[in-house]
């Protein structure tokens, strides 16, 4: 069984719990002849919180007030799905293969899975309130950020780097 997260606006959670996640129609590029024109965008649930909810900040830029993670499970591992970076042609593979592809990717930022059908309400396993500071903006490598924050949260990493700089500038603490 494959578990995925779909990030939705909080205002839609009641409707989603009642009727499931609708397959949205979207415009595809002309070169995307194999990719479907409608589906549900999602990301596999993995141990790394930042990678699971990487799309949060980008979606907030587009008008989401408060986002919720709609967790759902696809029972049939051989069901077709499409995976790829947001600006590249997606590859068709099974749901299980898409999770393996996501886990083995050198830099999974920007990867998305497209399930080419609606998700029924009975497939939804839960709704998660998401911390609103997760994710990237504009594109994954914007502003020269490393692939993963070594301390888990951005603020902790910045504090550690600023402490390192003060030690380098004055290694003995300027005892006078």
LOZAMAR-64135 format. One record per residue (C-alpha): y, z, x. Coordinates in steps of 0.05 Angstrom, whole numbers, plus 5000, padded with zeros to 4 digits. Layout:
N
YZX
...
//
This chain:
176
500050005000
506849805027
512950235013
519949945013
527150174999
532149774959
539350024964
542950004897
549350264868
548750954837
551450674771
545150244764
539850774777
538450944704
537650214685
533150104745
528650694729
527950444657
526949704670
525549614744
529349234797
531448544774
530347954820
537447724835
539246994844
542946824908
545346204943
541045985001
542945525057
540644795054
535944915113
532345475076
527745005038
521645475040
525446105020
525946284946
532646274910
531546954876
528347604894
529348334913
532148504981
529049125013
527249455079
520549785096
520450545098
519550735171
520151385210
527051205236
532151405183
537550955212
533150335210
530750465139
537850535112
541350065160
544449635105
548250215072
555050125105
555049375097
553549445023
558949975016
563949475044
562249024986
563949524931
558350034925
561450724911
555451164921
548850844940
541851064922
535450864956
530450614905
523550704936
517950274909
510850124928
507249454928
499849574919
497248884938
498248815014
496748075011
502647924965
507647424994
514347645022
519747355067
522647705127
528147525175
535047695200
540547625148
543447005181
536946645198
531546275160
526446785135
519046725151
513846755097
508247265108
504447805071
507648475054
503248835106
505148325159
512548405143
512049155157
508449025223
513748505241
519249015226
515949555268
514549095327
521548785328
525348915392
531749045352
530349125276
537749175259
539448635210
532248505188
531048465113
525048345070
525447915008
520348024953
520547384911
519647734844
522448314803
519849014816
516949344754
519050054734
511950304744
512250094818
518350534832
516251184865
522951534872
530451524880
533651784944
540752024954
542951725020
547752035069
553851585068
554751515144
548551105160
548550375180
552649845213
558649435192
560248695199
553948545240
548848985276
551648925347
558948995327
563349395374
558149385430
553749935402
546850045433
540749855392
539150575373
543251205380
539451645429
541252295393
540052045322
547152105297
553251745323
557752365329
552752735372
552252135419
559852085426
560452835440
555152795494
558552195527
565352535526
562353155558
559252725612
566052415626
569453095635
563953315683
564752675724
572252755728
572053475750
564953665772
566554385793
570754555733
577254605774
576655345792
583155535826
//
